């Protein structure tokens, strides 16, 4: 009879398998980027998000599917990067909400989790766009809901349906977004999500997805924090730990897996990690003798330790009354210190995302409190932005994402922060610089929001990089290695010369009424070349001021702004 439920242990295996399969296909998913630019990073962002998920669950062997899903969602949210990673984290967050309270997940609960995942993801995006990962999860969830009505007791069939549904809607994404159709690719985020689900199904079916570079955290070294104090009740009295070594002849990995399952039937907080040379074991049980008996069937036991947690709790209760006075006094001192620290917070602070030594220096010189490394080639995670906000020491923190693929992560960080966080819609560093210059420490939060946003939106920018593959985009035939100029989210000019593209792109960027052109040159551009370009552009636009500054950005030869 086929398996019809998923417990926490199996869900953990499924999530790890999905992360491994995603990492194996990361570069292929990156290559699906519509723009043939060298920083197409959907696969990378989604893989890093899943790696954070795996780190959160790696050392946890919980039998409850709901608890495991909560841990996975927390890990995904902490490590989410880029729009695709943030949306993936929201899908996992919604899935966890959908199966809340389920010790095991059947077909109906799984479908409910998918529906909740789709709803949560859509709510996280201000302007959802169809033909993306959002469409893929929505259609999968709708097809799954219809499937379980007819087949309520067929979980294997439902997982097959998830894959079939995902493949079908993914194939239709080029018909929903013309840019995908012309580039000849499907949506990269949708492909990444489908890859994760294929890993889930493979693990459910007992297929092994070979590990790649997914970091499973501390599982292999058994850095397991067994906090007896946090247990609300002691259902199982004896904390039992030991090591199995010198495995008996014929013992297989399946035997170790069965041993783990047997332990879950006689206790909880089960951890069984290692390989055939050494297996480390931890379990809370009322039958430590049985745990040892089961283990002896696998090999020799060493380093046995059995603690009576009920006695430990009685001792803690005896000490609690004496400790209460000291704890109250300490709490009062801490509250006084926190109140004093709150009074010392300055009114405003700023956090800017920046990639490039030059840009980081510019932001620092303009008074930005904290620089988050990241941007075009490596989007920072939600946790990176949260830590930066917390470290500023201000009541209100303005965050400048400076990349359209970071705005969603910054917005999620703002929701999680205990500070007032204002995320400004800066899509590149030039817009961020314009926003910072417009900041007024004497103005209100709303006045600054409006002024900084308006200043950012007045900045027009163009970027120059190279094509990483042959493609046709908006009727422009592009060959690998071509120099491309991007303006307003479009590939405006294509050619062979960085200099020629820079001149032509500047003419697209500059508009009537502009007073200043700034040329930021990247780490792969020589200073003398940038200065020569600046002189030539100054001659072409004699009525405008022209500045040349070092940005230090990788992969992009120039960022040209006009305002």
N, C-alpha and C positions, 0 to 999 in steps of 0.2 A: 504493500500500500504506500502510495507516495506521501511525502511530508506535506502537511497542510497548515503548519504554523511556523512562526519565526520567533525564537526567544532572543534574549540579549546576547548570548554567546554567538549565535548564528548571525545576528544582525551585525555584530562586530566584525565577523569574518567577511560579510558581504561588503561592508564599508571599506575595509582594508583592500579587498579585491578590486573594488571600484577605483580606489586611489591608485593602486598599482597599474591597472589597465590605462587609466588616464595619463599617468606619467609615461608609460610606454608610447602613447600616441600624442604626447605633448607637442612635439615639433610639427607633426602633420596638422594638428589643429591650429597651431600658430600660423601655418602657411595658408590657411583658409581666409586670412585677413583680406578684406576687399581691397584696401590700399596695398600696393606691392612695396611697402616701406619696410625698413629693417627692424622695426619695433612692434610688429604684429605679435601680441602677447596674450591672446585669449587662452590658449592652452596652458601657458606658463602660469597665468594668474589663477586659473581654475585648479591646476595641479598644486600650487602652493597653498591654496585654500584647503584642499583635501589633505595635504600633508599636516596642516595644523589640526585638522579633524582627527587624523590618525594619532597624532601625538597625545591628544586629549583622552583617547579611549584605549591606547595600547596596553597599558598596565592594569586595565580594569576588566575583570571577568565577572560582570554582573549578569544575572539571569533574566532580569526584567528588561524587556524590549523598550519600554517607555523610558526607563532610567538611562539606558545606553544611548537612546536617541537624543535625550536631553544633553548628555555629555558631548555627543557628536556635534550637535547644533552649537553648543558653547564654543567648542574648538574651531568650528567653521567661522563663526562670527568674529572671534579674536583674530584669526589669520586671513580674513577675506581681503582680497586685493582686486582692484579694477572692477569695472561694472559687472563683468561675467562672474568674478569670484564673489562679489557681494550678493548678486542674484542667486547664485548657487547656495550661499550660506542661508539666504532667506527661504529657499526651497527646503533645506534640511531643518530649519527652524520651524517652518510650518508643518512639515512631516511629523516632527516631534510633538507639536501641539495636537495634531490630528489623532495620534495614537496614545495620547496622555492616559495614564492609568492602566494600560494594557501590559500585563506580564508577558503575554505572547500575542503575536499579530497574526490574524487569519486574513483571508482574502478581503473581506469587507473592511477590516481595520486598515489594511494596506492601502486600499483604494481611498479610504477616508483621509489617510495621511497624505496621499498624493494631491487630493483636492485641496486640503489645507495648505500644502506646500505651494501650489499654484496661486491660491488666493493671497498668501503672505508675500510672495514674490511680486505680484502685480501691485500690491499696496505700497511696496517699497520704492517703486519707480514713479516719479511724478507724471511723466508722459510716456506710458507704455507704447512700444512700437511692435506691431505684428510682423511676423517673419523672422523673429528672434528666438532666443532661448525661452522667453516668456510664452510664445505661441506653442513651442514644443511641449513644455510642461503642462500647459492648459489643455491641449488636445489629448495628451496622454492621460491626464486625470479624468477628462470627460469620457474617453473611451473605456477607461478602467471602471468608472462608475456604472456604465451601461453593461459591461461584461459581468460584474458581480451580481447584478440583478438576475441574470440568466444562469450564472454559474457561481452561486454563493460559497461553494465548498471546493473550489478548484484554484488554490494558490499557485501551483506550478503553471497552470494555464493562464492565470492573470499575469504572471511575470513574462510569459511568452507574448501576451497581448501588449504589454508595456513596450517591448522591443519592436513588435510589428507596427504599433501605432507611432512610435517615435521615428522609425525609419520612414514611414509613409509621410508624416507631416514634415520631416526634415527635407525630404525630396521636393516638397512644395514651397519651401522658403524662398527659392529664387523667383517664383511667380509672385511673391508678396513684396519683395524688395528689388526693384530694377537694378540696383547696384550689384546685388548678388548674381543676378542673371547675366549681366554683361561681363562680370569677372569670371563667370563659369564656376562658381563655388556655392556651397550651401552655407547656412549660418554657422559660424565657428562655435558660438556658445551653445547652440542646440546640439551640435556634434559632440561637444564636450560632455553635456548632460547625458546624452544617449550612451556615450562610452562608459560613464559611471554606472548607469543602469545595467549595461551589459556585464559589467564586473559583478554587480549584485546578483544577477541571474546565474552567472557562472558559479559563484560561491554557493548559492542556494542548491544548485544541482550537483555540488560536490566536485566541480572542476577546479583545478588549481591555477590561479593566475600567478605566474612567476613574479617574485618581488623584483623591483627595479631599485630606484634610489629613494623610495619612500622611507622616511625616517620614522621608525616605530617607537621613537622615544626611549624610555628606560625599561621597556619590557624585558629585553634580553639580559639586563643586569639586575633585574628584580629590585629596583628602587621603589618598593611598594610601601606607601605610608598607611600603616594600620592604626587608625586613631580610635582606640576603644572608648575614649571619653565622648566621642560624638555619637555613639550608638544610643538611640532613644530608648530602646529596650534590649535586654539581653535574652534573645530567644535561644541562642546556642552559647553555652558557657565556656567552652575550651578553645582558646586560640592555639592552633596546632601548626607548627612549622617544621619542615625537615627537607633534606636533600636526598634525591634518588641518584645513585651512581652505579657503575658496573652493571649495566642492564643485562637482564637474563637473555639467553639465546632465543631468537625468534620474535622478540618484542619489536613492534612496528609503531609508526606514528599514529595509526588508527587505535592501537592499544592505549597510547597516551591520551588521545582524545576521549576514549571511552572512560578512562580513569578520571579525567576532569569531569565528565558528565556524572559519574557515580558519586563524586564528591558533592556536586550540587544537590544531590538527592538527600544527603545526610547533613547539609549545612549551607552556609552562605559565605560571602567574601572569599570566593574561591579564586586563587591565582595558581596557575601551573605554567611555568615558563622554562625555556632552555632547549637543549638538544639531546641527542642520545648519549652524550658523554656526561651530562649533568642536567638534572631537572629539579628546579626549586619549587617547593609546594607551600601553600598557605591556605588554611581553611578554618572557619569557626564552626564547631560541631559539638553535639552532646555525646558523640560516639568516636572519640579519638582513636580507640582501638581499631574500629572498622577502617578508618582512614589509613592507619599504618598497615593493616592487613591487605587492603587493596594495593597499597604502594609496594609491598613485598612481592606481589605478583609480577612487578616490573623489574625490580633490582634491589640492590643493597641500600639501606637507609643510614644516613649519618646526620650529625648536627640536629638531633631532635630537641624541640622545645615546646612544652605545653603549658600555657598560662590559664589560670582560672579567672576569667573576666568578671564573674559574679563577686568573687572575693575582692578583686581590684576596685569594683564599684563601691562595695561596703566601706572600704578604706577611704575612698574619695569622699563619701558622704560624711564620714567621721571628721574629716579635715575641712569640710565645706564651711561649717559654722565659724571656725577660727579664721578661715581665709576671707569670709564675706566682708568683714570690717576693712581689711586691707584693700580688697577689690573696690569697695565703695570709695575709699579715700583716693585710690589711684584714678578711678573714673572721674571724680570731681576735679582732680588736678589736670587730667587730659582735656576735660570739657573747658576748663579755664584757659588752657594753652590753645585749644582750637579756636575759642572765641577771640583770643588775642591775635592769633594768626589770621583769622578772617578780617579783623580790623586792619591788619597790616597789608592786605591784598590791595594792589593798585586797581584803579578802575578798569583800565583797558590793557589788553595784551594782543599780540599777533603771532600766528604760526603760519609759515609758508612752506609749501612743498617745492623743492628745488633740486635740479639735477645739473651739476656743473659748478666747478669752483668759482667761476666768475659771477654767476647769478647768485650763488649763496652769499658771496661777499657783498654784492649790491644790496640784497635784502637786509643783511646785517647792518650795513652802513645806513640804511634808511630807518633803522629802529625796530626791525622785526625781532621778536624775543627768541623764537625757536625755529630752526630750520629742520625740516624732515627730509632726509635724503630720499629721492625717488622722482618719478615723473615719467617721461616718455618710455624709457626702457625697463624700468622697474617700479611698478606702482606700490606705494606704501600700503600697509595693511590698516584695518580699522584700529587695531591695537596700537600701531605706531603713532597714529594721529591722536588717539586718546591719551597716550603717555605724554606726548608733546603738550597737549592742552593742560594736563594736570601739572606739568612742570613749569608753566608760565608764571603762576602766582598773580593772577588777575581775576576780577569778578566777571568780566566779560572778555571773551577771547574771539577775535576775528580769525577765521581760518581761510587761507588762500590755497585752494587745491592746485591751481595753475596747470590743470590738465583735465580735459573732459572725462577721462577715464578714472579720475580720482574723486570727482564731485560726489558720487553716490556713496563711496566709502566715508568721505568726510561728513556727509549728512547722517549716516548711521552712527558715526562716532559722536556727533552732536547730540543725538537722541540718548546715547548711553552716558554721556558726561554729566557730572553733578554741577558743572558750571553753566553759565549762559554762553552758548557758543553760536556765533553767527558765521555761517558758511557763505562766502561770496562766490558767485559763479564765474571764477576766472579760469579760462580754458587754456591759458599758456602763461609763461613767466612774464612776458611783456605786459599782459593785462594785469597780472599781479603787481608788477612794479607801478603801473598807473594807479591801481587801487590804493597802494600803500602811500603814495605821494598825496593822495586826496584825504588821507586820514587827518582828523582834527581832534586832538585830545580834549578840547573844550566843548565839543558837540555831544549830543545825546547818542545813544546806541542807534536809534532809528535814523537820525540825521546822518550818522556815519555810514550806516548801511546803504542809504540812498546815494550819498555822495560818492562812496567808494565803488559801488556798482556802476553808477553812471560813468565814472572816470574809466573804469575797466572796459566798459562797452564802447567807449570812444576810441580805444586803441585798435587799430587794424593791423593784422600781422600776416606775414608770409614765411614759409619755412622751406628750406632747400635740403634735399637728401638724395638718396639713390634708390633705384628699383632693385628689388631682390628676386624678381621673377618676370617672365614674359606675361603680358596680359593686355586686354583691351578694356579701357575704362573711360566711360562717357565719350565713346568714339575716338579716343586717343590710343593709338597702338604704342605700347610700351615694351621695350626690351630690357632684359636683365642687365643692370649696370648703367642704364640711362640715368641722367640727372633730372630730377623732377621738382617742380615748384608748386607748393600747396598753398591755397588761399581760400578762406571761407569754407574749409572742409572739402574743397575740390582740388583735383590735380589740374592746375591752371596751365602750366607750361612744361614741355618735355624737350630735352635736348642732350647734347654730349658735353657741353662746357658749363662748369659751375659759374664762371664769370658771366657768360651770356644769359644763363637762366636767372641769375641774380638781377641783372639789369632789366630784363623783361618782366620779372615778377614784381619788382619795385614799381614799375609803371602800372601794374594792376592794383597794387596795394594803396598807393597814394591817391587821395581824392582832393577835390577842390576845397579849400578852407583849411587844409592841414598846415601845420607850422613846423613840425619836427619829424625827421626820419632818424631812427636809431638802428644801427646795424650791429647785432650781437653775433660774434663769430665763435665757432665751436672748437673743440679740442683738436680736431684734425685739420684746421685751417691755419695757415701761417699769418702772423700779425701783419707782415708787410703786404700780403695779398689783400687782407681786410682793409688796411689803410688806403691802398691803391683803389679798391672798389669804392670806398667812402668818398675819395676825391672825385672819382668819375660821376658818382651819383650826385654829389654836390654841384658839379658843373651842369648836370641835366636838370636839376631843380634848384636854380640859383636863388629863388625867393624863399627857400626853406633852410632851416638849420639842419645839419647832418652830423650825427655823433657816431663814433665807432667804439664799441665796448667789448671786452672779452666775456663771453658767456660760459665757455668751457663745456658746452653740452656735447655729449657723444652722438655720433651717427648723423647729426644734422649740421651741415657746413655753416649755414647762416639762419638766423631768425631776424627778419626785417620788420620793424614796426613803424607805423605812421600815426600821428595824432595832431 
